[in-house]
Amino acid sequence: MKKDRTPLIMTELPGPEARKVLEKDQKFVSQSYTRVYPLVVKRAQGAMV
């Protein structure tokens, strides 16, 4: 993978907006629907997510 195409993440993850989404997810989605890690995606493209 080209270095210029890798993400440069400079904030603590998950960010404040993602935390809001994750809080709603935990409140309204069944706990039987498990997740390996917290992931909130606004958009994605290519193989790198």
Number of C-alpha atoms within 10 A of each C-alpha: 6 5 7 7 8 10 9 8 7 6 7 7 11 13 10 10 9 16 15 12 14 16 10 11 12 11 10 9 10 9 10 6 7 8 8 5 6 11 14 14 7 6 6 8 6 5 5 9 10
